Amino acid sequence: MDSERLAVTSTYLEHLTAHDLALLCPDELASVGVAGTRARLGADPGWLERVLGADALFEAVFAEPDRATPLLGASPFLVFAVCVQRAVIELGTATYVAEWLGPGRRAPVFDVDQLREFLAPGRRRLFLTELLASYTHVRSGSVVQFTGRGLRRQRFSELDPARLASLLDVVAEAERPGVLRRLGDLALFLTGVFPDAIARRGFGPVEESRLRRAGRVPGAGGATAGSASPLGAVDLLGRLGPRWYRAAHDLVPRPVPADVLVLGELAQRFSQARRVLSFITERFLFPHRETWFGPAGG
């Protein structure tokens, strides 16, 4: 059996709670308990994929009439795993998807095959699921930097690209891959889930300069706040995201762990990943975005 599929399934199971397992496999859970259910699912990756895509699970997670949000009935990881697997099913028969052109503007694009290809490996589906789940509990805070004028406190937020990029100036060399990876994640998340908000907000000149420096992108034009071009901020993050993923991948000591290999793929397939997230957002996440992830547009 494919060792990668087994490893991916094992990671899924590490995230799933006992309550999640009760939704996934109620009969199995009653028969062999939590440990037995995990063992049986772990031995059969195809079984987990089937139950994640089952209509009954989708209804249980999303269609409870008295539930204000699916996150009250399942863990964030399971909710997003269901969304990603449902996207695989729906894209299997879709003839086109809506492409973001600007705030409130979409147009049909017919190259759905690229999105099907992107979602085919389980490691990429797992990556998108973990990415979405990670933004339901974002971190913010500050780090202390020693400067010629004494101590300076540098604030950061995982939902603020410019402030997150500023950490590259103060963290130790060993921490740079983690910051770069999270910058890539944020670029993908904002352009895929909140493109209208980030386009309307834009970036001020200082923010844009900091982001370009962090991604080593020359030039000063583009995404300023109030810019006449609504594509500025989204376009800039769309170019920086692949660079950050590539830099994070290249800085990880060799041999690269299996769960880091996907970062190298994202450097080449960032646009496909963004379009998949956009599809998932339009189909499943839109009514709950602000509640689950907060006001990402600032």
N, C-alpha and C positions, 0 to 999 in steps of 0.2 A: 504494500500500500504506500502511496505517496507520503513521504515523511513530512513534507511541507504542509500538506493538508492536515495531518495529525497534529503538527505543532500549532497551526492556526486554530484548530478546534480546541486544543488545550488552553490557548490564551482566551478564547471566548468563554470557556468554562470558568476560568479564574475570575472573570468579571461578573458572572451571573450569580444572583443571590438565590437562596432557597425558595423565596417567593417567585422569582423568575422561573425556576425549574417547575414550580407548581403550575404556572401558566403554560409552559412549554410541553411538559409531559406529565399531566396529572395522574394518569393511571400507573405509569412507571414509578412515580414518586411514592404513591401509596403502596406499591408492591415491594420495592427494594430500597426505599429511603433515598436521602440526598446523596450519600456516597455511591450507592449502587447506580443511581441515575446518571451521576457525573461519569462514572466508569463506562457505562454503556454508550452514552453520547460520545465520550472521548474515543471510543474504539470504532465509531462509525461516523466520520465527518459528513457523509451524505445525509444521514438521519437529521443532524442538527440543521443543515441547510434546508431540508424539506420542512421541518417544523417552523423555522423562522419565516418561511414564505407561505405558510398555510393561511388560508382565509380565516379559519377559526381564531388563530392567534391575533391576526390583524384586527378582527372585530373585538376581541377581548381587550386589546390594548387601546384602540382608538374609538370604539363605537359605544362605550358604556354611556347611556343617556344621562346619568346623574353625576358623571365625573367631569370636573372642570378642566382637568388636564391629564393626559396619559401618564405623566410622571407620578401621579398619585397611585397608579395601579401597578407600575413596574419600575425597575431601576432605569435611569437615563440610558445606560448601556443597552439594555434590552429594547427600549423604545427605538433607539437609533439603529440597532441591528435589524429590527423589523423593517424600518424605513429603507435601509440600504438593500435588503433582500427583496423587498417589494419593488424597488426601482429596477433591480435585475429582471424581475418578471415582466413588469410593464414595458421596459425598454426592449424586451425580447420581441414584442409585436408592434412597437411604435414605428411610425413612418417618418416622424419629425419631432423635434423638440423646440421649445421657445428659447431663442438666444437673446440675452440682455443687450440692448443698444443704448440705454440711458435711462434716467429716472422715469418710471412709468411707461417705458417703451420696450416692446419685445417684437421679435420677428421669427417666423418658422425657419428652421435649418434642418436639412434632410440627411446629414451624414451621421445617422444614429449608430452606424456600425462601429465608429470610433469609441463611442461610450460603452457599447456592449463589450468591446475588446478590453477597455480599461477595467471593467468590473469583473472580467472572467477570473483572474487569480484571486483566491480567497484572501491573500495577504493585503490586497488593496481594499477589499470590502471591510476587512478588520481595521485597516488604517482609518478609513472614513468614519467608521463607527466610533472608534476611540477618539478621533479628532472632535466630533460633535459632542460626545459625552464630556470631554475635558472642558468645554466652554460653558458648562452649566455650573461650574464652581471655579471661577477665574481667581487668580491671585493678584494682589497689588501690595505695595509696600515701599521700602526705601533701602538703599545700601549706602554705606559711608565711603567716601573717596578721600584719599590724602592728596592735597594740592599744595602749591607753593604758598597759598594763603591760609593753610590750615585744613581742617576737616570740612568737607562739603557733603551734604546729604542729597543723594540722587534718587528721586522718586521714580517708580515704574508701575505700569499696569499691563496686564496681559491683553487688554483690549485697546491699548493705545500704541500703535506701531512706532511712533517717534520716541516715546518714552522707553519702550522696550528696547529699541535700537540703541538708546543711550547707554544701556548696560554693557554693550560691547567695549565701551571706553574704560570700564571700571572692574569688570570681572577678571578672575584669573584665567590663564590660557586654557586650562583644563575644562573650564566652564563655557568657553565660547561655542563649542558645538551645540550644547543644549540651548543657548540663547538663539543661535542662528536657526536651529530647527524650529524653535517656537516662533520666530519671526516668519519663517516659511508657513507654518501652520496658520498664523494670524492673517497673513496675506491671502491664503486660500479660503479661510473661513469668512473673512469680510467680503471678498469679491464673489464668493459663491452664495452666501446666506444673506448678506446685508449690502448688496451693491448700490441700491438706491440711496441708502443712508450715508454711506461713505462717499458717494459721488457728490451728494448735496453738501456734505460737511467740507470736503476738500482738505488740503493741508496748507498751512501758512508757510511763508518762505523759510523760516527757521526749521520747521518740521520737515519740509521737503528736502532741505539741504542735509539734514541729519540722516534721513532715510536714504538719499542717494549716496552719501558717504558710506553708510553701512552696507550698501549693496554694490559700491564702487561703480555707480552709474553716473556718467558725466552729464553736464547740462544743467540749466537752471530753469527752463520753462516747464509748464505742465500744471501740476495740481495745486494751485493756490486757492485759498478760501475765497469764494465769490468769483472764481474764474469763469470766463464765458464758455469754457469747454466743460461739459458735464462728465466727459470721459477721463479727465485728468487723473483723479485720485485712483480710480479703478485701473486705469491703464498702467499707472506707475507701479501699483502693487502687483499687477499681473506680470510685470517685467522683473520686479525685485524678488517675488516669491521663488521662482526657479533658481535664481542665483543663491538665495539663502539656503535652500535645500541642498544645492550642489556643494556649497561651502561647508555645511554641516556634515554631509556625507564624506567629503574629502578629508576633514579634520579628525574623523574617528580613527583610532589606531587599527591597523590591520592585524588579523583578518577581521573584516567588518561583520558584526553580528547579523544574524538573519533578519531580525526586526528592523535593522537600519538600512538594509538593501533597498527598501521601498523608497527611501529618501532620494537615492540616485534616480529611481524611476520617476519620481515626482518632478525632478529637475527637467526631465524630458517631456513629461505628460501633464504638466501643470494645467494647461488649458482644458484638457479632457476632464481632469479631476474637478476643476471649477464648474464646468458645465454639468457634471453629474450632481454636484452639490446644489446647483441652481435648480435642476430638475426635482431633486428631493425636497428642496425648500418650497417650490411652487405646489407640489403635489401633497405634501404631508406636514411641513413645519410652519407654513405661513401664519396660521391663526395663533400660534403659540410662541413665536420668535421672541417677542419682547419679554414675555413671562419667563421663558426658559433661559435666555441668554443675556437679558438686560439690554439697555439702549446702546447698542454697539456703535451707533453713529455719533455718539457724544452729545 
